[in-house]
Amino acid sequence: MLFLFDVDWSCMLEPAQQLIRERRLTFLLQPIIHARDRTVLGYEALARGPSDSPLHSPSMLFEAAAREGVLPELDRLCFELAAARKVALGLPGRLFVNLTPQGLLSFRDKPGDVAGILERAGLRAESLVLELTEQAILDDYDAIRSVMAEIQALGAAFAIDDLGSGYSGLRAWSELHPEFVKIDRYFISNIDTDALKMEFVRAIIDLARAARSTVIAEGVETAAEAAELVDAGVALLQGFYVARPQPEPQAAMSDTMIERCPPLDLASDKVVARDLVFGDASIPPDALVPKVAELFHERPDVDAFAVVENRRPVGLVRRVELLDLLSIPLRRELYSRKPIRTLMDATPLLVEADLRLEQVSRLATRGFRDRLQEQFIVTDHGNYLGLARMVDLLRSITQEQIRVARYANPLTALPGSVPIYDCVNRLIRRDKRFTLCHLDIDHFKPFNDFYGYAKGDEALLIVAKVLAAHTSPRIDFLGHVGGDDFVIVFRSQDWRERVERALAELTRALAALYKPEHAAQRGILTTDRYGVQRLFPLLSLSVAALVYDESHTGVTAEDLSYHLAPIKARAKTRAGNVIEVDRYGDIAARPAAARGAASLATA
């Protein structure tokens, strides 16, 4: 491996300057796709030096330019050539171009330079996104913000690249308010099996909603990563799994790219923010205040107008607030020539159309508690979609809670068999990897008969509480299918360690329910169903685990439940806490006769 500090830079400084003078750069373009819409958002231009030169590598190329002090010149050249290349290829969507902070600052007080580059290339400013590399962000945020504002006024947008790879990313995001944020590939790699990385990405998603930034995941390399990201709410994907960088990429979604978009859960009955939209009352920000007041009088059914500029919501005007203000003496005259942007709420609640109700609820109750009776704006990929009411949100959440409660266990309030089957079938449709665990409490009936139902209920509640403590509420699913049977759908990679820790805790907690003499003799001496006196051991758990770690066609939750039964029967033949594991792939590979015989033998 060649490290940058091992390079003899003295022999490369002149070639770097010469390369810039001769404009000998080439570009690979990699698409960024919207996985839900099956569309191309745009292309990132990746600069390369001559193929026969040590400066072919972009890291070597930019390091050499930085050492010679010609980094701004290299940045400008990349910008010019990338813009011309996109137009020449007729590629749709946006162009993402990397730009160092030094290169950006070279445009200070020169917005005409950017406009000139765009005009010569024939590229609209609205199609341009300049990516600032997080590792290279400078401390002069005031100067960077000033240049960004000049370029944004032309219609261009900005992105923070490689968020999470350096120390300054969150501060840069907070200081600069870019339109896009690209998560570093480290946090994307193996996100389908790494719960901590998923928590990081979910936190970034929540921050992005508050900052009104759009998240892009780069470095997506597997189907499982893509599916996990889309499920979490990141629909914009970039990486080798989607498409490799090419000199002349296709100008539309290829069949392969469409096939690699994670399947949408069309069978899901979950209500999302889009379903709450009831109207699209909107006005431009330059509408005069008297005109907006007149619109409210003309439309008594409208309680608020969204203020929309270039399809993007920038504020909200509420009927009561505006008309109350204008009823004060001299206020109407004061604002007679003022645009509505001077009075609008510039920080209304914005929610994306595909957010689930529980996600919308978290946003609505975090910082908007005093306005729960009002309206909020629903966006579609940042563009204005319509208005929705808080009261409709609360009503829908209540209906969803009633639906879930219909199938919940009345004692533990955990979901029953119907939601569990729904969860498993949804994971199978989405080609997810998971482990289905059935946990059965051993010797529960004699314990319940001897100590009474109240003590039995206490034992069930303890089991439910401990299992909940050892599952991840973000990615795992815990259910109670009646009596002494619990089910966990694990997506946590460390599911076995979680189960073992839960069993160890339950051994202590359940033993504490017995009288001292029963605990001392390790069980209850009582008669069984046949009238024979015997010692029933202390409560323990038999765990049957079925690992579903590869794709299978035509599989349903009912199929997995059928194959889980013999695994549970094997576990029940052994004393104490037991974990019995099998893989669905191994079961499916066995001859049908062998599978049937195994099921009958353990039924």
Helices and strands as residue ranges (DSSP letters): G 4-6, G 9-11, H 13-22, E 26-34, E 39-48, G 54-56, H 58-68, H 71-89, E 94-99, H 101-105, H 111-121, G 125-127, E 128-133, G 134-136, H 141-152, E 157-163, H 169-176, E 180-183, H 185-188, H 195-211, E 214-218, H 223-232, E 236-238, H 255-259, G 273-276, E 282-283, H 289-298, E 304-309, E 312-318, H 319-326, H 331-334, G 340-342, E 350-352, H 357-364, G 369-371, E 375-380, E 383-389, H 390-406, H 417-429, E 434-442, H 444-451, H 453-469, E 477-480, E 485-490, H 495-511, H 516-520, E 523-527, E 533-537, E 540-548, H 557-572, E 578-583, H 584-589, H 592-601
